[in-house]
């Protein structure tokens, strides 16, 4: 496929994973058609393009599907390597470090957001908060090391780890509201707290990061849906 | 003795001898002709630590690289063109994304599936086995679409290394520990043929030196003990 072929992205405005390729496209200045899925339904196109997982986001480039948010981001970086900044570093060791931290984000955080978008008891939510705080602490250290005093994990411009973690800021802020706990605490994690502000107000994130209030509202719809789907308890 | 890599720096692989993730990294190094510094390797103790904590670490020139799939990409990038070995990842961006996607999919799905098969009580085991079969269906289909015997085409590639643990660990070990068969040669004939390389069978010299495996009986013994320790089911 060439850079000029047809581009479609299947996703929703609320999904942090969908936000990732959208941010990458923004960084590269690339236009694409955004096909939004209806809440609670999976379109035929989605099922045909990602039969294995049936998940969003799916990028369709020249008719061929690419799946998995971080894999799509790497793909975008490769195809449009001459546009915009490089999302992944060029040095193999730095790339391995970036991939590691992006995988760490995905390993630790999305699971802990779950208790807030499903039926969950207070104990589960409290534990989730603990896990998030611990993960953000590690990421704070990672930020210090990777940024070397610059604005983003990748340095002067947004890169792979910035996108991986940055895409979750919206939902983490929603969790702050739902749990009544401050996660991006300037005292505990000063580097990340400032980085989060910077990320959200960057050009790359413009128009993509959902408002916290909208996500809080949306989380209610998700909880209702999961309650309805759950088998009745005795 | 230690041989230094192209870049002139010492390479060490650390990890648990029974771990599939460690082996996939070892195979990648051997494919690229990279020799490890074995002097610093820890003895093969029967340490019954949770495997999740014993991830492989590749130490290159004193710097650690963690996460086996990330390590594979690192090895491919650093030793590109080494030993005349073709690249592990496809050059074509779409094929590359597909290989990564399938590796991530298998890694993710098999984690939960093997947990169910291995540790969960009998009734959940069926779910785990079904999940494993679903993985095999995907892999069977993918292999059939290739020109050549491997996921990498005519040579071993990233996806071969990523799922290469299955023939031994899900085949030999699972059968030995649970007397339970997943690798169905009739249902998954292409996968079955492919799996012979990862069991050193046929014993072609070339593959023997690359695809190293833990000793069969020792591995079965280890996983029996491991399962007893960490099983959800009553002993």
Interface residues (C-beta under 8 A of the other chain):
Chain A: X1 X52 X53 X61 X64 X66 X67 X68 X71 X72 X74 X75 X78 X79 X92 X93 X95 X96 X99 X100 X103
Chain B: X60 X63 X65 X66 X67 X70 X71 X73 X74 X77 X78 X93 X94 X96 X97 X98 X100 X101 X104 X105 X138
